[in-house]
Amino acid sequence: MANNQGPQGNYDPAGSTQMFRAFVDEEGPATRPTAAAGSSGPRVGLIVGVVAVIVVVAAVAWLALS
């Protein structure tokens, strides 16, 4: 039987805290992406999204004021 008491002495009957810690502490190639892989992808999407929002706001303002 596993010891299911945390550092504070709180009893965890399901052991979910230990399972969560094992999941978070698990080191693997899929959990830690390298800096070179896909570094420009999210940034380009963010810029396109901001430009699209500005265009939509400008169009709504132009229609409201005309």
Contacts in CASP RR format, 6 or more apart in sequence:
PFRMAT RR
TARGET T0000
AUTHOR 0000-0000-0000
METHOD contacts of the structure
MODEL  1
MANNQGPQGNYDPAGSTQMFRAFVDEEGPATRPTAAAGSSGPRVGLIVGV
VAVIVVVAAVAWLALS
2 15 0 8 1.000
2 18 0 8 1.000
4 11 0 8 1.000
4 12 0 8 1.000
4 13 0 8 1.000
4 15 0 8 1.000
4 17 0 8 1.000
4 18 0 8 1.000
5 11 0 8 1.000
5 12 0 8 1.000
6 12 0 8 1.000
6 17 0 8 1.000
12 18 0 8 1.000
END
